[in-house]
């Protein structure tokens, strides 16, 4: 009996449904189970984004500053607070691969939510800077773990035709979370007590706890279940997600795909990080690293975290007004991300989006830097920096809005898509772990250095990021375009001769044993990928 016949036999009358009638059952046009599971999981993106929006507003509150900082150490401690959060987030991202494989994607997300909740609770308690810092360290680890585990979970429960949309929903929810964080702190900034900064974190804690509880009702990843040889559970999950009988071709084919893929991966032996730096993989790895590092050096991290302070320097002296202005950038970013995902990233291409983003962001940074350089007024008594010229102030605010919207439209979206496309199946997990780990690492560097940079020269930091955008533009002129490429075409794009290697021949044999209708090696390769 062939492998395919065995699978057919296993599915025969699965769940008490006759096989012949199952084949005539049409799958629903709107797959409610898939969308509900993905939307619930994507709330984790909201939690991560909310932290970014809330902490930037809280750091600008005078009550919070008076509680934890002095005039002498505020610059240093603010940078430390953000940098160490990013450091533990990087550790969480690096380690999440092991935990996701060992304990499941679902349990990893739930654990990350619990860890994040403990960190937020310590921030709310905040009796001194040490407790606050401990909360940020613990919360950072949960955030980093969640950021990697949720897109992985999405990719493994979503059907191929809507997978990109569902993974991108995590990004949109993160942007929406930033907006919510900004406007929550805007509202509480009028509270004349410590609840002005504890309130936003209390709301954050409630959402985080509810999210962790809601994850208990979601299914496990069917791929993870099969990898752990829990085949019956995997079949049931596929039936629930597709909302068709167990013997329907959709369920049977996806089950066969997953089983064959995992068996093939195991046949190649253990995977190592060394593979990323060998043969055609080296070019992919270097390109992914370039995109990751460049994303950090566009200046987006500094703008997101220090936006309220930047708006105050631009002349919006009132804390609440500066936070509200920052919240406006979040709304604009949400719209820009939606437009990019819906109309540009798959139709115009990845490289043009990168180039448009780098050029517009570079111009924006140079304009903002020039305004600060020409119109900055320094108070000789307090050494505070502000812009009194109304035209210069409006110009700075306008181009900061343009910068943030452009980043979310271009690099904020494409920097997640491009690395995931160029790695092959065998190296994708480890390659992305290193790629996103580098992004976290350089975000730490930027976050810690920017306050020190601004303390010495306000305009210089914008000229620096503008120059970095120019380098990014030049580099992106030479990256290969991946729009519309199949995974096999991606191999050819990077010069890999997969048809001549023994592993490819094993792959084709395995695919054709399950899919006799595949007439050639190209189709076999596509089916297996």
C-alpha positions as CSV (number, residue, x, y, z in Angstrom):
1,X,0.0,0.0,0.0
2,X,1.4,3.4,-1.0
3,X,1.9,6.3,1.4
4,X,-1.0,8.2,-0.1
5,X,-3.3,5.1,0.2
6,X,-2.4,4.8,3.8
7,X,-3.3,8.4,4.5
8,X,-6.6,7.9,2.6
9,X,-7.4,4.9,4.7
10,X,-6.6,6.8,7.9
11,X,-9.0,9.5,6.9
12,X,-11.8,7.2,5.7
13,X,-14.9,7.9,7.6
14,X,-12.9,10.1,9.9
15,X,-15.2,11.8,12.4
16,X,-18.1,9.5,11.3
17,X,-18.4,11.2,7.9
18,X,-18.6,9.2,4.7
19,X,-15.6,9.8,2.4
20,X,-17.6,10.1,-0.8
21,X,-20.0,12.7,0.6
22,X,-17.0,14.6,2.2
23,X,-15.5,15.1,-1.3
24,X,-18.7,17.0,-2.4
25,X,-18.8,19.3,0.6
26,X,-17.7,22.8,-0.4
27,X,-15.5,24.6,2.1
28,X,-16.9,27.9,3.5
29,X,-15.8,31.1,1.7
30,X,-15.2,32.7,5.1
31,X,-13.1,30.4,7.3
32,X,-14.4,31.6,10.7
33,X,-12.2,29.3,12.8
34,X,-9.0,30.4,11.1
35,X,-9.8,34.1,11.3
36,X,-10.9,33.9,14.9
37,X,-7.8,32.0,16.0
38,X,-5.6,34.4,14.1
39,X,-7.3,37.5,15.4
40,X,-7.1,36.3,19.0
41,X,-3.4,35.5,18.6
42,X,-2.7,38.9,16.9
43,X,-3.9,40.6,20.1
44,X,-0.3,39.8,21.3
45,X,0.8,42.3,18.7
46,X,-1.4,44.9,20.2
47,X,0.2,44.2,23.6
48,X,3.7,44.6,22.3
49,X,2.8,47.8,20.4
50,X,0.9,49.2,23.4
51,X,4.1,49.0,25.5
52,X,6.0,51.1,23.0
53,X,3.3,53.8,22.8
54,X,2.7,53.9,26.5
55,X,6.3,54.0,27.7
56,X,7.2,56.9,25.4
57,X,4.3,58.9,26.8
58,X,5.1,57.9,30.4
59,X,8.7,58.9,30.1
60,X,7.6,62.4,29.1
61,X,5.4,62.9,32.2
62,X,6.8,65.3,34.8
63,X,5.3,63.3,37.7
64,X,7.1,60.1,36.5
65,X,10.3,61.9,35.9
66,X,10.3,63.4,39.4
67,X,9.7,60.0,40.9
68,X,12.6,58.2,39.3
69,X,15.1,60.7,37.9
70,X,17.1,63.7,38.7
71,X,18.3,66.4,36.4
72,X,21.8,64.8,36.5
73,X,20.8,61.2,35.6
74,X,17.6,61.5,33.6
75,X,19.3,61.1,30.3
76,X,21.4,58.2,31.4
77,X,18.6,56.3,33.2
78,X,16.0,56.8,30.5
79,X,18.4,55.3,28.0
80,X,19.2,52.5,30.4
81,X,15.5,51.8,31.0
82,X,14.8,51.4,27.3
83,X,18.0,49.7,26.2
84,X,17.8,46.9,28.9
85,X,14.2,46.2,27.9
86,X,15.3,45.7,24.3
87,X,18.2,43.6,25.5
88,X,16.0,41.1,27.3
89,X,13.6,41.2,24.3
90,X,16.5,40.1,22.1
91,X,17.2,37.3,24.5
92,X,13.5,36.3,24.4
93,X,13.5,36.3,20.6
94,X,16.7,34.2,20.4
95,X,15.4,31.6,22.8
96,X,11.8,31.4,21.6
97,X,12.7,29.0,18.8
98,X,13.7,26.3,21.2
99,X,10.7,26.9,23.5
100,X,8.3,26.9,20.6
101,X,9.6,23.6,19.3
102,X,9.8,22.0,22.7
103,X,6.5,23.2,24.4
104,X,4.4,24.3,21.3
105,X,3.7,27.6,19.8
106,X,0.5,28.0,21.8
107,X,2.0,27.3,25.2
108,X,5.0,29.6,24.4
109,X,2.6,32.5,23.6
110,X,0.8,31.8,26.9
111,X,4.0,31.7,28.9
112,X,5.2,34.9,27.2
113,X,1.9,36.6,28.2
114,X,2.4,35.5,31.8
115,X,6.0,36.7,31.9
116,X,5.0,40.0,30.4
117,X,2.2,40.3,33.0
118,X,4.7,39.9,35.8
119,X,6.9,42.6,34.4
120,X,4.0,45.0,34.0
121,X,2.9,44.3,37.6
122,X,6.4,45.3,38.9
123,X,6.2,48.5,36.8
124,X,2.9,49.4,38.4
125,X,4.3,48.8,41.9
126,X,7.3,50.9,41.0
127,X,8.4,51.9,44.5
128,X,11.8,52.8,43.2
129,X,13.9,52.7,40.1
130,X,15.2,49.2,40.8
131,X,11.7,47.7,40.9
132,X,10.8,49.6,37.7
133,X,13.9,48.3,36.0
134,X,13.2,44.7,37.0
135,X,9.8,45.0,35.5
136,X,11.1,46.3,32.3
137,X,13.7,43.5,32.1
138,X,11.1,40.8,32.7
139,X,8.6,42.4,30.4
140,X,11.1,42.7,27.6
141,X,11.8,38.9,27.7
142,X,8.0,38.3,27.4
143,X,7.7,40.8,24.5
144,X,10.6,39.3,22.5
145,X,9.2,35.8,22.9
146,X,5.8,36.9,21.9
147,X,7.0,38.8,18.9
148,X,8.5,35.7,17.4
149,X,6.0,33.0,18.5
150,X,2.8,34.7,17.2
151,X,3.9,35.1,13.6
152,X,5.1,31.5,13.7
153,X,1.8,30.3,15.0
154,X,-0.1,32.4,12.3
155,X,2.0,30.9,9.5
156,X,1.2,27.3,10.6
157,X,-2.5,27.6,11.1
158,X,-3.3,29.8,8.1
159,X,-4.2,28.4,4.6
160,X,-1.7,29.4,1.9
161,X,-4.1,31.8,0.1
162,X,-4.6,34.0,3.2
163,X,-1.4,33.4,5.1
164,X,0.3,36.7,4.2
165,X,-2.8,38.6,5.2
166,X,-3.0,36.9,8.6
167,X,0.7,37.3,9.4
168,X,0.5,41.0,8.4
169,X,-2.4,41.4,10.8
170,X,0.1,41.1,13.7
171,X,2.0,44.1,12.3
172,X,-1.2,46.1,12.0
173,X,-2.3,45.2,15.6
174,X,1.1,46.3,16.9
175,X,0.7,49.7,15.2
176,X,-2.8,50.0,16.6
177,X,-1.4,49.1,20.0
178,X,1.0,52.0,19.7
179,X,-1.8,54.4,18.9
180,X,-3.8,53.1,21.9
181,X,-0.7,53.5,24.2
182,X,-0.2,57.1,23.0
183,X,-3.8,58.2,23.6
184,X,-4.1,56.3,26.9
185,X,-1.1,58.3,28.3
186,X,-2.6,61.4,26.7
187,X,-5.7,61.0,28.8
188,X,-4.0,60.0,32.0
189,X,-1.4,62.9,31.6
190,X,-4.1,65.2,33.0
191,X,-4.3,63.1,36.3
192,X,-2.3,64.9,39.0
193,X,-1.1,61.8,40.8
194,X,1.0,58.7,40.3
195,X,-1.9,57.0,38.5
196,X,-1.1,59.2,35.5
197,X,1.7,56.7,34.7
198,X,0.4,53.7,36.7
199,X,-3.0,53.8,34.9
200,X,-1.8,53.0,31.4
201,X,0.2,50.1,32.8
202,X,-2.8,48.8,34.7
203,X,-4.8,48.7,31.5
204,X,-1.9,47.0,29.8
205,X,-1.8,44.3,32.6
206,X,-5.5,43.6,32.3
207,X,-5.3,43.1,28.5
208,X,-2.2,40.9,28.8
209,X,-3.9,38.6,31.4
210,X,-7.1,38.3,29.4
211,X,-5.0,37.6,26.3
212,X,-3.2,34.7,28.0
213,X,-6.5,33.2,29.2
214,X,-8.0,33.5,25.8
215,X,-5.1,31.6,24.2
216,X,-6.2,28.5,26.1
217,X,-9.1,28.1,23.8
218,X,-7.1,28.2,20.6
219,X,-5.9,25.0,18.8
220,X,-2.3,23.9,18.7
221,X,-0.3,24.3,15.5
222,X,-1.1,21.2,13.4
223,X,2.5,21.1,12.2
224,X,3.8,21.0,15.7
225,X,1.4,18.2,16.6
226,X,2.6,16.1,13.7
227,X,6.2,16.9,14.5
228,X,5.4,15.4,18.0
229,X,3.7,12.4,16.3
230,X,0.3,13.4,17.7
231,X,-1.4,12.6,14.4
232,X,-5.0,12.3,15.5
233,X,-5.0,15.7,17.2
234,X,-3.4,17.2,14.1
235,X,-6.2,15.8,11.9
236,X,-8.9,17.2,14.2
237,X,-7.3,20.6,14.3
238,X,-7.2,20.7,10.5
239,X,-10.8,19.7,10.3
240,X,-11.8,22.5,12.7
241,X,-9.7,25.1,10.9
242,X,-11.0,24.2,7.4
243,X,-14.6,23.6,8.7
244,X,-15.0,20.6,6.4
245,X,-15.2,16.8,7.0
246,X,-12.0,14.9,7.8
247,X,-11.9,13.2,4.4
248,X,-12.2,16.4,2.4
249,X,-9.3,16.9,-0.1
250,X,-8.3,20.2,1.5
251,X,-7.7,18.5,4.8
252,X,-6.1,15.3,3.4
253,X,-3.7,17.3,1.1
254,X,-2.6,19.6,3.8
255,X,-2.1,16.7,6.2
256,X,0.0,14.9,3.5
257,X,2.0,18.1,2.8
258,X,2.9,18.5,6.5
259,X,3.8,14.9,7.1
260,X,6.0,14.7,4.0
261,X,7.7,18.0,4.7
262,X,8.6,17.0,8.3
263,X,9.8,13.5,7.1
264,X,12.0,15.2,4.5
265,X,13.4,17.7,7.0
266,X,14.4,14.8,9.3
267,X,16.0,12.9,6.5
268,X,18.6,15.7,6.1
269,X,19.9,15.4,9.6
270,X,20.4,18.1,12.2
271,X,20.4,21.7,11.1
272,X,23.3,24.0,12.0
273,X,23.9,27.7,11.9
274,X,27.0,27.1,9.8
275,X,24.7,26.4,6.8
276,X,23.7,30.0,6.7
277,X,27.3,31.0,5.7
278,X,27.9,28.4,3.1
279,X,27.2,28.4,-0.7
280,X,24.3,30.4,-2.0
281,X,23.0,30.8,1.6
282,X,25.8,33.3,2.3
283,X,24.3,35.9,0.0
284,X,20.9,35.5,1.4
285,X,22.2,35.8,5.0
286,X,24.2,38.9,4.2
287,X,21.2,40.5,2.5
288,X,18.9,39.7,5.4
289,X,21.5,41.1,7.8
290,X,21.8,44.3,5.7
291,X,18.0,44.8,5.8
292,X,17.8,44.2,9.5
293,X,20.6,46.5,10.5
294,X,19.5,49.2,8.0
295,X,16.0,49.1,9.5
296,X,17.5,50.1,12.9
297,X,19.7,52.8,11.4
298,X,16.8,54.6,9.6
299,X,16.1,56.2,13.0
300,X,12.6,54.8,13.5
301,X,13.5,53.4,17.0
302,X,14.6,56.7,18.2
303,X,11.6,58.5,16.8
304,X,9.1,56.0,18.3
305,X,10.5,56.0,21.8
306,X,11.4,59.7,22.1
307,X,8.7,61.3,20.0
308,X,7.0,63.2,22.9
309,X,10.3,64.7,23.9
310,X,11.1,65.5,20.3
311,X,7.8,67.3,19.9
312,X,8.5,69.2,23.1
313,X,11.8,70.3,21.7
314,X,10.0,71.4,18.6
315,X,7.9,73.8,20.7
316,X,5.0,71.8,21.9
317,X,5.9,72.6,25.6
318,X,2.8,71.0,27.1
319,X,3.3,67.3,27.9
320,X,-0.2,66.3,27.0
321,X,-0.1,68.1,23.7
322,X,3.2,66.4,22.7
323,X,1.8,63.0,23.6
324,X,-1.3,63.7,21.5
325,X,0.9,64.8,18.6
326,X,2.7,61.5,18.9
327,X,-0.6,59.6,18.9
328,X,-1.4,61.3,15.6
329,X,1.7,59.7,14.1
330,X,0.5,56.3,15.3
331,X,-2.8,56.7,13.4
332,X,-1.0,57.8,10.3
333,X,1.3,54.8,10.6
334,X,-1.6,52.4,10.9
335,X,-3.1,53.8,7.7
336,X,0.2,53.7,5.9
337,X,0.9,50.1,6.9
338,X,-2.6,49.1,5.6
339,X,-2.0,50.8,2.3
340,X,1.4,49.2,1.8
341,X,0.1,45.7,2.6
342,X,-3.0,46.0,0.5
343,X,-1.7,47.8,-2.6
344,X,2.1,48.1,-2.9
345,X,4.2,45.3,-1.4
346,X,2.8,42.6,-3.7
347,X,2.1,44.8,-6.7
348,X,4.9,47.3,-7.0
349,X,7.6,45.1,-5.5
350,X,9.9,44.9,-2.5
351,X,12.9,46.9,-3.8
352,X,10.9,49.9,-5.0
353,X,9.2,50.1,-1.6
354,X,12.6,50.0,0.1
355,X,13.9,52.7,-2.2
356,X,10.9,55.0,-1.8
357,X,11.1,54.7,1.9
358,X,14.9,55.3,2.2
359,X,14.7,58.4,0.0
360,X,11.7,60.1,1.6
361,X,12.9,59.3,5.1
362,X,16.4,60.6,4.3
363,X,14.9,63.9,3.0
364,X,12.7,64.2,6.1
365,X,15.6,63.7,8.5
366,X,17.8,66.3,6.7
367,X,14.9,68.8,6.8
368,X,14.2,68.3,10.5
369,X,18.0,68.5,11.3
370,X,18.3,71.8,9.3
371,X,15.3,73.3,11.2
372,X,16.8,72.4,14.6
373,X,20.2,73.7,13.5
374,X,18.9,77.0,12.3
375,X,16.1,77.8,14.7
376,X,17.1,76.1,18.0
377,X,16.8,78.4,21.1
378,X,18.7,77.3,24.3
379,X,17.7,78.5,27.7
380,X,20.9,79.6,29.4
381,X,19.5,78.8,32.8
382,X,18.0,75.4,32.3
383,X,19.8,74.4,29.1
384,X,16.5,73.3,27.7
385,X,16.1,73.3,23.9
386,X,13.0,74.6,22.0
387,X,11.9,76.1,18.7
388,X,10.1,79.4,18.9
389,X,9.7,80.1,15.2
390,X,6.2,78.9,14.4
391,X,7.1,78.1,10.7
392,X,10.1,76.0,11.7
393,X,8.1,74.2,14.4
394,X,5.3,73.3,12.0
395,X,7.9,72.2,9.4
396,X,9.6,69.9,12.0
397,X,6.2,68.4,13.1
398,X,5.1,67.9,9.4
399,X,8.3,66.1,8.4
400,X,8.3,63.9,11.5
401,X,4.8,62.8,10.5
402,X,6.1,62.1,7.0
403,X,9.0,60.2,8.3
404,X,7.0,57.9,10.6
405,X,4.3,57.2,8.0
406,X,6.9,56.5,5.3
407,X,8.8,54.1,7.5
408,X,5.6,52.1,8.3
409,X,4.7,52.1,4.6
410,X,8.1,50.9,3.5
411,X,10.8,49.5,5.8
412,X,8.3,48.8,8.7
413,X,6.5,46.3,6.4
414,X,9.0,45.1,3.8
415,X,11.7,44.4,6.4
416,X,9.6,41.5,7.7
417,X,8.6,40.2,4.3
418,X,12.0,40.2,2.5
419,X,14.1,38.1,4.9
420,X,11.3,35.5,5.3
421,X,11.2,35.1,1.5
422,X,14.9,34.7,0.6
423,X,15.8,32.0,3.1
424,X,15.1,28.4,2.0
425,X,13.0,26.1,4.0
426,X,15.9,24.4,5.8
427,X,17.6,27.6,7.0
428,X,14.6,29.9,7.4
429,X,14.0,29.4,11.2
430,X,17.7,29.9,12.2
431,X,18.2,32.6,9.6
432,X,15.3,34.7,10.8
433,X,16.3,34.2,14.4
434,X,19.7,35.7,13.7
435,X,18.2,38.4,11.5
436,X,15.6,39.6,14.0
437,X,18.1,39.2,16.8
438,X,20.4,41.6,15.0
439,X,17.6,44.1,14.7
440,X,16.9,43.9,18.4
441,X,20.7,44.3,19.2
442,X,21.1,47.4,17.0
443,X,17.8,48.8,18.4
444,X,19.5,48.6,21.8
445,X,22.5,50.5,20.6
446,X,20.4,53.2,18.9
447,X,18.0,53.6,21.9
448,X,20.8,54.0,24.4
449,X,22.9,56.4,22.4
450,X,20.2,58.7,21.1
451,X,19.6,60.6,24.4
452,X,23.3,61.1,24.8
453,X,23.5,62.2,21.2
454,X,20.6,64.7,21.6
455,X,22.1,66.1,24.8
456,X,25.2,67.2,22.9
457,X,23.7,68.2,19.5
458,X,20.0,68.3,18.7
459,X,20.4,68.6,14.9
460,X,23.3,66.2,14.6
461,X,21.2,63.1,15.4
462,X,18.9,63.9,12.5
463,X,21.8,64.5,10.0
464,X,23.2,61.2,11.1
465,X,20.0,59.2,10.4
466,X,19.6,61.1,7.2
467,X,23.0,60.0,6.1
468,X,22.2,56.4,7.1
469,X,19.1,56.5,4.9
470,X,21.3,57.5,2.0
471,X,23.5,54.4,2.6
472,X,20.3,52.3,2.8
473,X,19.1,53.7,-0.5
474,X,22.4,52.9,-2.3
475,X,22.5,49.4,-0.8
476,X,18.9,48.6,-1.8
477,X,19.7,49.5,-5.4
478,X,21.6,46.1,-5.6
479,X,19.2,43.7,-3.8
480,X,17.4,41.2,-6.0
481,X,13.6,41.7,-6.5
482,X,11.6,38.9,-5.1
483,X,8.0,39.9,-6.0
484,X,6.1,37.1,-7.6
485,X,8.9,34.6,-7.2
486,X,8.1,31.0,-6.2
487,X,10.4,29.3,-3.7
488,X,12.1,27.3,-6.5
489,X,12.6,30.5,-8.5
490,X,14.1,32.0,-5.3
491,X,16.7,29.2,-5.3
492,X,17.6,30.0,-8.9
493,X,17.6,33.7,-8.2
494,X,20.4,33.2,-5.6
495,X,22.3,30.7,-7.8
496,X,21.5,27.5,-6.0
497,X,21.6,24.4,-8.2
498,X,19.0,22.4,-6.3
499,X,18.1,20.1,-9.2
500,X,21.6,18.6,-9.3
501,X,21.8,17.8,-5.6
502,X,20.9,14.4,-4.1
503,X,18.6,16.0,-1.5
504,X,16.5,17.5,-4.3
505,X,16.1,14.1,-5.9
506,X,15.0,12.6,-2.6
507,X,12.6,15.4,-2.2
508,X,11.0,14.8,-5.6
509,X,10.7,11.1,-5.0
510,X,9.0,11.8,-1.6
511,X,6.6,14.2,-3.2
512,X,5.6,12.1,-6.2
513,X,5.0,9.1,-3.9
514,X,2.2,11.1,-2.2
515,X,1.2,13.1,-5.3
516,X,1.1,10.8,-8.4
517,X,-0.5,13.6,-10.4
518,X,2.7,15.6,-10.3
519,X,4.2,15.2,-13.8
520,X,7.6,16.9,-13.3
521,X,10.2,17.8,-10.8
522,X,9.2,21.5,-10.8
523,X,5.7,20.7,-9.6
524,X,7.0,18.2,-7.0
525,X,9.3,20.9,-5.6
526,X,6.4,23.4,-5.4
527,X,4.2,20.9,-3.7
528,X,6.8,20.1,-1.1
529,X,7.6,23.8,-0.4
